[in-house]
């Protein structure tokens, strides 16, 4: 099941003071499933706008023309989670700033 924004914020809030923006890529990478059935299930849960985003970010020549559909689904899931964790981090930063005011 796909993580929600609130779940991503919860993941980050535990370590928030020690996280920088570069760490968000690692959070996104760890959220992507590794088993084919899980990849397919999560990818099918994505909104249509988030499916096939790999085409916007890469060309097949960038990825290698030998990549199969499961790999491309994995790229879509990574892009989804990377965006999700960046939104969660931004919201947590804004919340912290608001508390300090």
C-alpha positions in Angstrom: 0.0 0.0 0.0 1.3 3.5 -0.9 2.4 5.7 1.9 0.4 8.8 2.5 1.7 12.3 3.1 0.9 11.9 6.8 2.8 8.6 7.0 5.8 10.2 5.3 5.7 13.1 7.8 5.6 10.6 10.7 8.6 8.7 9.3 10.6 12.0 9.0 9.4 13.5 12.3 11.2 10.9 14.4 14.6 12.0 13.0 13.7 15.5 11.8 16.5 17.4 13.5 19.1 15.1 11.9 17.7 15.0 8.4 18.8 17.1 5.4 17.3 17.2 2.0 19.8 14.7 0.6 18.6 12.1 3.1 15.1 12.3 1.5 16.3 10.3 -1.5 17.3 7.5 0.8 13.8 7.5 2.4 12.2 7.4 -1.0 14.5 4.6 -2.1 13.7 2.5 1.0 9.9 3.0 0.5 10.0 1.3 -3.0 9.1 -2.3 -2.7 11.6 -4.9 -4.0 9.3 -7.8 -4.9 7.6 -7.8 -8.3 4.1 -8.5 -7.0 4.4 -5.6 -4.5 5.8 -3.3 -7.2 2.9 -4.0 -9.5 0.3 -3.7 -6.7 1.7 -0.3 -5.5 2.1 1.0 -9.1 -1.5 0.1 -9.8 -2.5 2.2 -6.7 -0.8 5.3 -8.1 -2.9 8.1 -9.5 -2.9 8.2 -13.3 -0.8 11.3 -13.1 2.0 9.5 -11.3 2.0 6.5 -13.6 4.6 6.6 -16.4 6.3 9.6 -15.0 9.6 7.9 -15.8 9.0 9.3 -19.4 9.1 12.8 -18.1 12.3 12.3 -16.1 14.3 9.9 -18.3 14.4 8.6 -21.8 14.9 4.8 -22.5 18.4 5.5 -23.6 19.1 7.1 -20.2 17.7 4.0 -18.4 19.0 1.4 -20.9 16.7 -0.1 -23.6 16.8 -3.5 -21.9 14.7 -2.3 -19.0 11.4 -4.2 -18.5 8.1 -2.9 -17.3 8.7 -3.8 -13.7 11.8 -1.7 -13.7 9.9 1.3 -15.2 7.2 0.8 -12.5 9.9 0.9 -9.9 11.2 4.2 -11.3 7.6 5.6 -11.2 7.3 4.5 -7.5 10.7 6.1 -6.7 9.6 9.4 -8.3 6.3 9.2 -6.3 8.0 8.6 -3.0 10.8 11.2 -3.7 8.1 13.8 -4.3 6.1 12.7 -1.3 9.1 12.8 1.1 10.1 16.2 -0.2 6.5 17.5 0.4 6.5 16.0 3.9 9.9 17.6 4.7 8.8 21.0 3.4 5.6 20.8 5.5 7.5 19.8 8.6 10.0 22.7 8.1 7.1 25.1 7.7 5.4 23.7 10.8 8.6 24.1 12.8 9.1 27.7 11.6 5.5 28.5 12.6 6.1 27.1 16.1 9.2 29.2 16.5 7.4 32.4 15.6 
